Amino acid sequence: LLANNEWREGWLDEGFTSFQTTWFWETQGRESYAGTEAEVLDYDLDNYSEPTSLVSEDYRDFTSYQIAVYTRGELFFHQLRAIVGDATMHEILRTFYQRWKYRHVDEAAFRAVAEDVSHRDLSTFFAQWLHGVELFDYAVGRVRVRRGGEGYLTRIEVVRRSRSEVP
């Protein structure tokens, strides 16, 4: 019911379908997200990943196309869901359908809906996940624990060690 140019933005078709499929299976007790994330990280560390937003013919080979469009594309939607939460992700999907049914969609259409529904600027997230293959590298910094009231107060510093950032 939503049409997109799969040659230009295959992730919006194949990654979207893979995401919805794994989210359904998650509701049935079969978790696959962690495996997908680890798989993409391995490709990223091996410098094999290519941006998800490339035009189909611009990938170096069919394997890198499949990784970018299906696997990284799916992971993009899982990451968006993690940022906005399940209820908001459901609302994004419903609104996307309502606004665009029987019409052609693209990244701009989906991003506009995601930002409208979530009330968030997702430009950095879309840029990093769809147009780059930057590594996300966070580490635990300083940890401080002190007694407070009837328990303890723990402060943990999270240090960003790469240019990429998780919203």
LUMVO-609679 format. One record per residue: x, y, z of N, C-alpha, C, O, CB in turn; residue in one letter. Coordinates in steps of 0.2 Angstrom, whole numbers, padded with zeros to 4 digits, always signed. Glycine has a CB too. Layout:
N
XYZXYZXYZXYZXYZA/...
//
This chain:
167
+0004-0006+0000+0000+0000+0000+0004+0006+0000+0002+0012-0001-0005+0000+0006L/+0011+0006+0001+0015+0011+0001+0021+0009-0004+0023+0004-0004+0019+0013+0008L/+0022+0013-0009+0027+0012-0014+0033+0016-0013+0033+0022-0012+0023+0013-0021A/+0039+0013-0015+0045+0016-0015+0049+0014-0020+0048+0009-0023+0048+0015-0008N/+0054+0018-0022+0059+0016-0027+0064+0012-0024+0069+0014-0021+0062+0022-0031N/+0063+0005-0025+0068+0000-0022+0075+0001-0025+0080-0001-0021+0065-0007-0023E/+0076+0003-0031+0082+0004-0034+0086+0010-0030+0092+0009-0029+0082+0005-0041W/+0083+0015-0028+0086+0021-0025+0086+0020-0017+0091+0022-0014+0082+0027-0026R/+0081+0017-0014+0081+0016-0007+0078+0010-0005+0073+0009-0002+0076+0022-0004E/+0082+0004-0007+0080-0002-0005+0079-0004+0002+0075-0008+0004+0085-0007-0008G/+0082+0000+0007+0081-0001+0014+0074+0001+0016+0072-0002+0021+0086+0004+0018W/+0071+0005+0013+0064+0007+0014+0059+0002+0013+0053+0002+0015+0062+0014+0011L/+0061-0003+0009+0057-0008+0007+0059-0015+0011+0056-0017+0015+0057-0010-0001D/+0065-0017+0009+0068-0023+0012+0070-0023+0019+0068-0027+0023+0074-0025+0008E/+0073-0017+0021+0075-0016+0028+0068-0016+0033+0068-0018+0038+0079-0010+0029G/+0064-0012+0030+0057-0011+0033+0054-0017+0034+0051-0019+0040+0053-0006+0029F/+0053-0022+0029+0050-0028+0030+0054-0033+0035+0050-0036+0039+0050-0031+0023T/+0060-0033+0034+0064-0037+0039+0063-0035+0046+0062-0039+0051+0072-0037+0037S/+0063-0028+0047+0061-0025+0054+0054-0028+0056+0054-0030+0062+0062-0018+0054F/+0049-0027+0052+0043-0028+0054+0042-0036+0056+0039-0038+0060+0038-0026+0049Q/+0045-0040+0052+0045-0047+0053+0049-0049+0060+0046-0053+0063+0049-0051+0047T/+0055-0046+0061+0058-0048+0067+0054-0045+0073+0054-0048+0079+0065-0046+0067T/+0051-0039+0072+0047-0037+0078+0041-0041+0080+0040-0042+0085+0045-0029+0076W/+0038-0044+0074+0033-0049+0075+0035-0055+0079+0032-0057+0084+0029-0051+0069F/+0041-0058+0077+0043-0064+0080+0045-0062+0087+0045-0067+0091+0049-0066+0076W/+0048-0056+0088+0049-0054+0095+0043-0055+0100+0044-0057+0106+0052-0047+0096E/+0037-0053+0097+0031-0053+0101+0029-0061+0102+0025-0062+0107+0026-0050+0098T/+0032-0065+0098+0031-0072+0099+0036-0076+0103+0037-0082+0104+0030-0076+0092Q/+0041-0072+0106+0046-0075+0110+0053-0076+0107+0057-0079+0110+0044-0081+0113G/+0054-0075+0100+0060-0076+0097+0063-0069+0096+0062-0065+0091+0058-0079+0090R/+0069-0068+0100+0073-0062+0099+0078-0063+0094+0082-0068+0094+0076-0061+0106E/+0079-0058+0090+0084-0058+0085+0088-0052+0084+0093-0052+0081+0081-0060+0078S/+0086-0047+0087+0089-0040+0087+0096-0040+0089+0101-0038+0085+0085-0035+0091Y/+0098-0044+0094+0105-0044+0097+0109-0047+0092+0115-0045+0091+0105-0047+0103A/+0107-0052+0089+0111-0055+0083+0112-0051+0077+0118-0051+0074+0108-0062+0081G/+0107-0047+0075+0108-0043+0070+0113-0037+0071+0117-0035+0067+0101-0040+0068T/+0112-0035+0077+0117-0029+0079+0124-0032+0079+0129-0028+0077+0115-0027+0086E/+0125-0038+0082+0132-0040+0082+0135-0042+0075+0141-0041+0073+0132-0047+0086A/+0130-0044+0071+0132-0045+0064+0134-0039+0060+0140-0039+0057+0126-0049+0060E/+0131-0034+0061+0132-0027+0058+0139-0025+0061+0143-0022+0057+0127-0022+0059V/+0140-0025+0067+0146-0023+0070+0152-0026+0067+0157-0023+0066+0146-0024+0078L/+0151-0033+0066+0157-0037+0063+0159-0034+0056+0164-0033+0055+0155-0044+0063D/+0153-0033+0052+0155-0030+0046+0158-0023+0046+0162-0021+0042+0148-0030+0042Y/+0155-0019+0051+0158-0012+0052+0166-0013+0054+0170-0009+0051+0154-0008+0057D/+0167-0017+0058+0174-0018+0061+0179-0020+0055+0185-0019+0055+0175-0022+0067L/+0176-0024+0051+0180-0027+0045+0180-0022+0039+0183-0024+0034+0177-0034+0043D/+0177-0016+0040+0177-0011+0035+0173-0014+0028+0175-0012+0023+0184-0009+0033N/+0168-0018+0030+0165-0021+0024+0158-0017+0023+0155-0018+0017+0164-0028+0025Y/+0156-0014+0028+0149-0011+0027+0150-0005+0022+0155-0001+0022+0147-0008+0034S/+0144-0004+0019+0143+0002+0015+0137+0006+0017+0132+0003+0020+0143+0000+0007E/+0136+0012+0016+0130+0016+0018+0124+0013+0015+0123+0010+0010+0130+0023+0016P/+0119+0013+0020+0112+0010+0018+0109+0014+0012+0104+0011+0009+0108+0010+0024T/+0110+0020+0012+0107+0024+0007+0109+0024+0000+0107+0028-0005+0107+0031+0009S/+0114+0020-0002+0117+0020-0009+0112+0018-0014+0107+0014-0012+0123+0016-0009L/+0112+0020-0020+0108+0018-0025+0111+0010-0026+0117+0009-0026+0109+0022-0032V/+0106+0006-0028+0108-0001-0028+0114-0003-0032+0118-0007-0030+0102-0005-0031S/+0115+0000-0038+0120-0002-0043+0127+0001-0040+0132-0001-0043+0119+0001-0049E/+0127+0005-0035+0133+0008-0032+0137+0004-0027+0142+0005-0025+0132+0015-0029D/+0133-0002-0025+0137-0006-0020+0142-0010-0024+0142-0012-0030+0132-0011-0017Y/+0147-0012-0020+0153-0015-0023+0151-0022-0026+0154-0025-0030+0159-0016-0018R/+0146-0025-0022+0144-0032-0024+0138-0034-0021+0135-0030-0017+0150-0038-0023D/+0135-0039-0023+0128-0041-0021+0128-0042-0013+0123-0041-0010+0125-0047-0025F/+0133-0045-0011+0134-0046-0003+0133-0040+0001+0130-0039+0006+0140-0050-0002T/+0137-0035-0001+0137-0029+0002+0130-0025+0001+0128-0022+0006+0143-0024+0000S/+0127-0026-0004+0120-0023-0005+0116-0027+0000+0112-0023+0003+0118-0025-0013Y/+0116-0033+0000+0111-0037+0005+0113-0034+0012+0108-0033+0016+0112-0044+0004Q/+0119-0034+0014+0121-0032+0021+0118-0025+0022+0114-0024+0027+0128-0032+0022I/+0119-0020+0018+0117-0013+0019+0109-0012+0019+0106-0009+0023+0120-0009+0013A/+0106-0015+0014+0099-0014+0013+0095-0019+0018+0090-0016+0021+0097-0016+0006V/+0096-0025+0018+0092-0029+0023+0094-0029+0030+0090-0027+0034+0093-0037+0020Y/+0101-0030+0031+0103-0031+0038+0104-0024+0041+0101-0023+0047+0110-0034+0038T/+0108-0019+0038+0108-0013+0041+0102-0009+0041+0100-0005+0045+0114-0009+0038R/+0098-0010+0036+0091-0007+0035+0087-0009+0041+0083-0005+0044+0088-0009+0028G/+0087-0015+0042+0083-0018+0048+0085-0015+0054+0081-0013+0058+0083-0026+0048E/+0092-0015+0055+0094-0012+0061+0093-0005+0062+0092-0002+0068+0102-0013+0062L/+0093-0001+0057+0091+0006+0057+0084+0007+0061+0083+0011+0065+0091+0009+0050F/+0079+0003+0058+0072+0003+0061+0072+0001+0069+0069+0004+0073+0067-0001+0057F/+0076-0004+0070+0077-0006+0077+0080-0001+0082+0077+0000+0087+0081-0013+0078H/+0085+0003+0079+0088+0008+0083+0083+0014+0084+0083+0017+0089+0094+0010+0079Q/+0079+0015+0079+0074+0021+0079+0069+0019+0085+0067+0023+0089+0070+0022+0072L/+0067+0012+0084+0062+0010+0089+0065+0011+0096+0061+0012+0101+0060+0003+0088R/+0071+0009+0097+0075+0010+0104+0075+0017+0106+0074+0018+0112+0082+0007+0104A/+0076+0021+0102+0076+0029+0103+0069+0031+0105+0069+0035+0110+0079+0033+0097I/+0064+0030+0101+0057+0033+0103+0053+0029+0107+0048+0031+0110+0054+0034+0096V/+0054+0022+0108+0050+0018+0112+0045+0014+0108+0043+0016+0102+0047+0022+0117G/+0042+0009+0110+0038+0004+0106+0031+0008+0104+0029+0008+0099+0036-0002+0110D/+0028+0012+0109+0022+0015+0108+0023+0020+0103+0018+0021+0098+0019+0018+0115A/+0028+0024+0103+0029+0029+0098+0031+0026+0091+0029+0029+0086+0035+0034+0100T/+0034+0021+0091+0036+0017+0085+0030+0015+0082+0029+0016+0076+0041+0012+0086M/+0025+0012+0086+0019+0010+0083+0015+0016+0080+0012+0015+0074+0014+0007+0088H/+0015+0022+0083+0012+0028+0081+0015+0030+0074+0012+0033+0070+0012+0033+0086E/+0022+0030+0074+0025+0032+0068+0023+0028+0062+0021+0030+0057+0033+0031+0069I/+0023+0021+0063+0021+0017+0058+0013+0018+0056+0012+0018+0050+0021+0009+0060L/+0009+0019+0060+0002+0020+0059+0001+0027+0055-0002+0027+0050-0002+0021+0065R/+0005+0032+0057+0004+0039+0054+0007+0038+0047+0005+0041+0043+0008+0044+0058T/+0013+0035+0046+0016+0034+0040+0011+0031+0035+0011+0034+0029+0023+0030+0040F/+0008+0026+0037+0003+0023+0033-0003+0028+0031-0005+0029+0025+0000+0016+0036Y/-0006+0031+0036-0011+0035+0035-0009+0041+0030-0013+0043+0026-0014+0038+0042Q/-0004+0044+0031-0002+0050+0027+0000+0048+0020-0001+0052+0015+0004+0053+0030R/+0003+0042+0019+0006+0040+0013+0003+0034+0009+0005+0032+0004+0013+0039+0014W/-0003+0032+0012-0006+0026+0008-0007+0027+0001-0010+0033-0001-0012+0023+0012K/-0006+0023-0003-0007+0023-0011-0003+0028-0014-0005+0031-0019-0014+0024-0012Y/+0003+0030-0011+0007+0035-0014+0014+0033-0013+0016+0028-0010+0006+0042-0010R/+0019+0036-0017+0026+0035-0016+0029+0038-0010+0028+0044-0009+0029+0037-0023H/+0033+0034-0007+0037+0037-0001+0044+0037-0002+0047+0033-0007+0035+0032+0005V/+0048+0040+0002+0055+0040+0002+0058+0042+0009+0054+0043+0013+0058+0046-0004D/+0064+0043+0009+0067+0044+0016+0064+0050+0019+0063+0050+0025+0075+0045+0015E/+0064+0056+0015+0061+0062+0018+0054+0061+0020+0052+0064+0026+0061+0067+0012A/+0050+0057+0017+0043+0056+0019+0043+0052+0026+0039+0054+0031+0039+0052+0014A/+0047+0047+0027+0047+0043+0033+0050+0047+0038+0048+0047+0044+0051+0037+0032F/+0056+0051+0037+0059+0055+0042+0054+0061+0045+0054+0062+0051+0065+0058+0040R/+0050+0064+0040+0046+0069+0042+0040+0066+0047+0039+0069+0052+0042+0072+0036A/+0038+0060+0046+0033+0057+0050+0036+0055+0057+0033+0057+0062+0030+0051+0047V/+0042+0052+0056+0045+0050+0063+0047+0056+0067+0046+0056+0073+0052+0047+0061A/+0049+0062+0064+0050+0068+0068+0044+0071+0071+0044+0073+0077+0054+0073+0064E/+0039+0071+0067+0032+0074+0069+0029+0070+0075+0027+0073+0080+0027+0074+0063D/+0029+0063+0074+0026+0059+0079+0030+0059+0086+0028+0059+0091+0025+0052+0077V/+0037+0059+0085+0041+0058+0091+0043+0065+0094+0045+0065+0100+0048+0054+0089S/+0042+0070+0090+0043+0077+0093+0051+0078+0094+0053+0081+0099+0040+0079+0099H/+0055+0074+0089+0062+0074+0090+0065+0076+0083+0063+0075+0078+0065+0068+0093R/+0071+0079+0084+0075+0081+0078+0079+0074+0077+0084+0073+0081+0080+0087+0079D/+0078+0071+0072+0081+0064+0070+0086+0065+0065+0088+0060+0062+0076+0059+0069L/+0088+0071+0063+0093+0072+0057+0099+0069+0058+0102+0065+0053+0094+0079+0056S/+0102+0069+0064+0109+0066+0065+0108+0058+0065+0112+0055+0062+0112+0068+0072T/+0103+0056+0068+0102+0049+0068+0101+0046+0060+0104+0041+0059+0096+0047+0072F/+0097+0049+0056+0096+0047+0049+0102+0048+0046+0104+0043+0042+0090+0051+0046F/+0106+0053+0047+0112+0054+0043+0117+0049+0045+0121+0046+0040+0115+0061+0045A/+0118+0047+0051+0123+0042+0053+0121+0035+0051+0125+0032+0048+0124+0042+0061Q/+0115+0034+0052+0113+0027+0050+0112+0025+0043+0113+0020+0041+0107+0025+0054W/+0109+0030+0039+0108+0029+0032+0113+0031+0027+0114+0028+0022+0101+0032+0030L/+0117+0036+0029+0122+0039+0024+0129+0038+0026+0134+0041+0023+0121+0047+0024H/+0130+0035+0032+0137+0033+0034+0138+0026+0037+0133+0023+0037+0140+0038+0039G/+0143+0024+0039+0145+0018+0042+0149+0019+0048+0154+0015+0050+0148+0013+0037V/+0148+0025+0052+0152+0026+0058+0151+0021+0063+0145+0019+0064+0150+0033+0060E/+0156+0020+0067+0156+0016+0073+0153+0020+0079+0155+0026+0079+0163+0013+0074L/+0150+0017+0083+0147+0020+0089+0151+0017+0095+0151+0011+0096+0140+0019+0090F/+0155+0021+0098+0160+0018+0103+0159+0022+0110+0161+0028+0110+0167+0019+0101D/+0156+0019+0114+0155+0022+0121+0159+0018+0126+0159+0012+0125+0147+0023+0123Y/+0161+0021+0132+0164+0017+0137+0162+0020+0144+0159+0025+0144+0172+0018+0136A/+0163+0016+0149+0161+0018+0155+0167+0022+0158+0173+0020+0158+0160+0012+0160V/+0166+0028+0160+0172+0032+0163+0172+0031+0170+0172+0026+0173+0170+0040+0161G/+0172+0037+0174+0172+0037+0181+0166+0035+0184+0160+0036+0182+0174+0044+0183R/+0166+0031+0189+0161+0028+0193+0162+0030+0200+0167+0029+0204+0160+0020+0193V/+0156+0034+0203+0157+0036+0210+0151+0033+0214+0145+0034+0211+0157+0044+0210R/+0152+0031+0220+0147+0028+0224+0147+0031+0231+0152+0032+0234+0147+0020+0225V/+0141+0034+0233+0141+0037+0240+0135+0035+0243+0129+0033+0240+0142+0044+0239R/+0135+0034+0249+0129+0032+0254+0125+0038+0254+0127+0044+0255+0132+0030+0261R/+0118+0037+0253+0113+0043+0253+0107+0040+0256+0104+0036+0253+0112+0046+0246G/+0104+0043+0261+0098+0041+0264+0098+0034+0266+0102+0032+0270+0092+0042+0259G/+0094+0030+0263+0093+0023+0265+0097+0018+0261+0096+0012+0261+0086+0021+0266E/+0100+0021+0256+0104+0017+0251+0110+0020+0248+0113+0024+0252+0099+0015+0245G/+0111+0019+0242+0117+0022+0239+0116+0026+0233+0111+0024+0229+0123+0016+0237Y/+0120+0031+0231+0119+0034+0225+0125+0033+0221+0131+0034+0223+0118+0042+0226L/+0124+0030+0215+0129+0029+0210+0129+0033+0204+0124+0034+0201+0129+0021+0208T/+0135+0036+0203+0135+0040+0197+0140+0037+0192+0146+0035+0194+0137+0048+0198R/+0138+0036+0186+0142+0033+0181+0143+0037+0175+0138+0040+0172+0139+0026+0179I/+0149+0039+0173+0151+0043+0168+0151+0039+0161+0154+0034+0161+0157+0047+0169E/+0147+0041+0156+0147+0037+0150+0151+0042+0145+0150+0048+0144+0140+0036+0147V/+0157+0039+0142+0161+0043+0138+0160+0041+0131+0161+0035+0129+0169+0042+0140V/+0159+0046+0126+0159+0044+0119+0166+0045+0116+0169+0050+0117+0154+0050+0116R/+0168+0039+0113+0174+0039+0111+0175+0039+0103+0180+0038+0100+0177+0032+0113R/+0169+0041+0100+0169+0042+0093+0165+0048+0091+0162+0050+0095+0167+0035+0089S/+0165+0050+0085+0161+0055+0082+0154+0054+0083+0150+0058+0084+0163+0058+0076R/+0152+0048+0081+0145+0046+0081+0142+0046+0088+0145+0046+0093+0144+0038+0079S/+0135+0048+0088+0132+0048+0094+0125+0045+0094+0122+0045+0089+0131+0056+0096E/+0123+0042+0099+0116+0039+0100+0112+0045+0103+0113+0047+0108+0116+0033+0104V/+0106+0046+0100+0102+0052+0103+0099+0050+0109+0096+0054+0112+0096+0053+0098P/
//
